[in-house]
Amino acid sequence: MADPMIASLVREVLAEELARLRAERGGGAKPKAGVREEPVRIANDDDLKAFVRRLLMLVDDGESRRAIEQNRLIFRLQGGLAASGASQTNAASATAPTARQSPNAAMEVVENGFFSERQADRLPQGTRKLRIGKTVRMTPLALDRLRQRGISIERMK
C-alpha cells in the first residue's frame, strides 16, 4: 500500500490539474490565483469517513489549516450524495457513473472520464480485466492499485 503522505500529495496535484483542465474546457470557473480547489465525492459512509480523515490530516498541518481558514483551499462537492444505507455496488455506480459491469463478471468497463485509485479499490473482488474507453485518463495511483490486484487494462478502440 502506498505511503499516505505520498498519496495525499498526488491527490493534491491531481486536484490542481483537474481544476486546470476543467477551466480550459469551460467546465467551471477558473480558481482565483493562489486558491486550490479539491474535489470531494461523497457517495457513501466510507467516502465520508475518508474525507473526514483527510480533513483531520490537513488541519494537523498548520499551513494547510491556514489555507482552509483563509479560503485558499476550498472543497468542491462532486456528484450527488447517496443514501447512507446504499450497498457498495450502488455506491460505486454513484461515484463513477461511467463505469459499468460487463456481462462477464470478471471484467469491468469504464467508458470515459478519469479513473482514480478509489475507483480501483471499489472494483468487485474477482475482477481480472478493466476495459477503458479511448478518452479515459488514469491516475498513477490507480495504475499501481490495478497492478497490485492483478487486474489487466484493455483500451477500447
Residue pairs with C-beta under 8 A, 6 or more apart in sequence:
2 141
2 144
4 57
7 117
7 141
8 54
8 57
10 139
10 140
10 141
11 38
12 36
12 38
14 116
14 139
15 36
15 37
15 38
15 39
16 36
16 37
18 39
18 114
19 28
19 30
19 31
19 36
19 37
21 27
22 28
23 29
23 30
23 31
31 37
31 74
34 72
35 71
35 72
35 73
35 74
36 67
36 72
36 73
36 74
37 74
37 75
37 76
38 73
38 74
38 75
38 76
39 75
39 76
39 77
39 78
40 51
40 75
40 76
40 77
40 78
41 47
41 77
41 78
41 79
41 95
41 118
42 48
42 51
42 77
42 81
43 79
43 80
43 81
43 82
43 86
43 91
43 92
43 94
43 95
44 82
44 84
44 86
44 88
44 91
44 94
44 95
45 84
46 91
47 91
47 95
47 118
50 118
58 64
58 65
58 68
58 73
59 65
59 68
64 73
66 72
67 73
79 94
79 95
79 97
80 94
82 90
82 91
82 94
86 94
88 122
89 124
91 122
92 99
92 119
92 122
92 123
93 99
93 100
95 118
95 119
95 122
96 110
96 113
96 115
96 119
96 122
98 110
98 111
98 112
98 113
99 108
99 109
99 110
99 111
99 119
100 108
100 109
100 111
101 107
101 108
101 109
101 124
102 108
102 109
102 131
105 124
105 126
106 126
106 127
106 128
106 129
107 127
107 128
107 129
107 130
107 131
108 123
108 124
108 127
108 129
108 130
108 131
109 130
109 131
109 132
110 119
110 130
110 131
110 132
110 133
110 136
111 132
111 133
111 136
111 156
112 133
112 135
112 136
113 135
113 136
113 137
114 136
114 137
114 138
114 139
115 130
115 132
115 136
115 137
115 138
115 139
115 142
116 139
116 141
116 142
117 139
117 141
117 142
117 144
117 145
119 142
120 141
120 142
120 145
120 146
120 149
120 151
121 145
123 130
123 149
123 151
127 149
127 151
128 150
128 151
128 152
129 151
129 152
129 153
129 154
130 146
130 151
130 152
130 153
130 154
131 154
131 155
131 156
132 138
132 153
132 154
132 155
132 156
133 155
133 156
134 155
134 156
134 157
136 155
138 153
143 153
146 152
146 153
